[in-house]
Amino acid sequence: MENDPRLTPLVRSLPASVPFVGPEAHERARGRPFRARLGANESLFGPSPKAIAAIEAAAPEAWKYGDSESHDLRAALARHHGCAPENILVGEGIDGLLGLTVRLFIGPGDVAVTSTGAYPTFNYHVAGFGGRIEAVPYTADHEDPERLMARARETGAKLVYLTNPDNPMGTWHDAGTIRDAVHAVPDGALLLLDEAYIELAPDSACPALPVDDPRVLRFRTFSKAHGLAGARVGYVIGEAGVISAFHRIRNHFGMSRISQAAALAALQDQEWLGHIRSEVAAARDRIAAIATQNGLTPIPSATNFVAIDCGSDGAFARKVLDGLMARGIFVRMPFVAPQDRCIRISAGRPADLDAFAEELPGALADARKV
Amino acid sequence: MENDPRLTPLVRSLPASVPFVGPEAHERARGRPFRARLGANESLFGPSPKAIAAIEAAAPEAWKYGDSESHDLRAALARHHGCAPENILVGEGIDGLLGLTVRLFIGPGDVAVTSTGAYPTFNYHVAGFGGRIEAVPYTADHEDPERLMARARETGAKLVYLTNPDNPMGTWHDAGTIRDAVHAVPDGALLLLDEAYIELAPDSACPALPVDDPRVLRFRTFSKAHGLAGARVGYVIGEAGVISAFHRIRNHFGMSRISQAAALAALQDQEWLGHIRSEVAAARDRIAAIATQNGLTPIPSATNFVAIDCGSDGAFARKVLDGLMARGIFVRMPFVAPQDRCIRISAGRPADLDAFAEELPGALADARKV
């Protein structure tokens, strides 16, 4: 049934590809667990104890559907961001929200612009709705807003995808550059500003954008700094009219009740967020030090991971990665040259990074041997 | 921005309608909570204590993304149903799975057949992907498989939606009738058999269908009998090739880790399910008795709700419903005549049904007055 004629022509044309293989799938394939889970940019420091308590408190109420308007969480987010609840849509993680966004704006043949090697799940959604990806290269390991906007102008793009700070490189732009990008959005286009890691970046990376500007949607998540990747909560901030369009197509009762409660508690625990910021900063320093001790070059990062330049090409970095995986260290790497000269290490607890520090020399030695 | 020109032509054509208003939204509008929550067919008896314990145990691990393959849950479901894991897809509730299914099979202008007044979320998804709904009437308050299949043949339908037991009437067909419906699926069509309530129906309503039959997908959920509506876990059982198509478009990391754990524990507690079956049977009897005591006619039900025929037309039933809502009893009613002569009451705990019994006479008296 690979080419089931009942499928739409679009679906028949799609590959059966998966953007990412999850760590559990790797563990099942290798037959044993990883020593350190440093590949998915999860927050190994865990969620706020208050979020854990909120999950426990919500458990006996799991028989109730979640509030279809995520009212309490949306209201708290609006207060937090100084906007109205109508400027916010809560959804099932940024992945789910990107899917809805692409569905709103991209029809067959429409163009979406991104950076070569940026988040592949965006491309997956664009392909899934029949759109065409136009990709521009990174400039010096940074996504390049000017190139992105120039390509958008040339191609009449509907969407432009920009991540700040970037994944997989961890690099970032300051607020002024992002503001300039918003002002350069061509007529008829919409900028999707993915700020999944913004809570871990310097304040100077986060622009104060007027919330009534219909040229940009900002994507945020509880999966990274807030440590709730397993709860699936993201949100979009944008002009109220743009936000209202989501209600025409979203799964209105799709938000888990437990996850809404967890996210609300996490948002309210800004002290924990501060604690996470210092843990992540310390972990970034440690990863950088481990890299340097092994003769490799860490890329400065404003996220909860560090890309390490292995000093050669993608084939070499792949060998280092394979060596780490074989030694029980789950990490990932950029997909595309020249960024694929790096491996990408998530901020971990001291024991996780001890394991990485122990295994990196062997992985490097093996990679140089082969 | 109501008609934002950047939206796709399809999205611009969609209404900003919402299939259902949730109880929390009603409560915010009325300014106080309901006395009894009997409108959404949730399981007021709660989830298994083992599912609650599983949620609590998963809470500190909420920093990890959920397994993208829902491996453990899928394996347990496969054992439970006597099929292979490849015959099962786990997703974010039947609502989310119906959305994916419609996206796989319905392109602009394609036809989907359903019953007039059946589950509106299916119609919402069909409209959302540009499809056309063809609806056939109920026959004696039952969805009518023969009529559905005849209409599918006439219209060259891609999808046929059939619920067994039915929502909103609670009626059901025996296994033989469902088997006949599968055999009558026209070439090029696919039967979506929504069995959200099947665990609460007599065994005779559940056909043993060969899992390698590509003409039917069966939809199941943990939201009803298992009492986990707030966790968002549903699944589809079908031929492996048909199931594999979902992997081309689904949100691979969309399943909450906590919800996967909760559903697995619920599935493994079949004793709790037996307890729920008797609670629901007792509640159905009680609702029927309350109806009869008030001179109304309960419709026999194989679900966790009872439709009560208010003995007049939709306008009258609407008045009864409004009277109940004003008295703090959250209930719903069918949308379409002649089923809209009924109100629909979810199986509740004794105290919930006491509240309903207390308020129904006043609501009826008011409805007769106006």
Interface residues (C-beta under 8 A of the other chain):
Chain A: M1 E2 D4 P5 R6 L7 T8 P9 L10 V11 L14 P15 A16 S17 V18 P19 F20 V21 G22 P23 E24 A25 R28 R37 A40 E42 S43 L44 F45 G46 P47 A51 I52 I55 E56 A58 A59 P60 E61 A62 W63 K64 Y65 G66 D67 S68 E69 H71 E92 G93 D95 G96 G99 R103 L104 F105 I106 G107 D110 G128 K158 G188 A189 L190 P214 S223 G227 L228 A229 G230 A231 R232 E239 A240 G241 V242 S244 A245 H247 R248 I249 N251 H252 F253 G254 M255 S256 R257 I258 S259 A262
Chain B: M1 E2 D4 P5 R6 L7 T8 P9 L10 V11 L14 P15 A16 S17 V18 P19 F20 V21 G22 P23 E24 A25 R28 R37 A40 E42 S43 L44 F45 G46 P47 A51 I52 I55 E56 A58 A59 P60 E61 A62 W63 K64 Y65 G66 D67 S68 E69 H71 E92 G93 D95 G96 G99 R103 L104 F105 I106 G107 D110 G128 K158 G188 A189 L190 P214 S223 G227 L228 A229 G230 A231 R232 E239 A240 G241 V242 S244 A245 H247 R248 I249 N251 H252 F253 G254 M255 S256 R257 I258 S259 A262
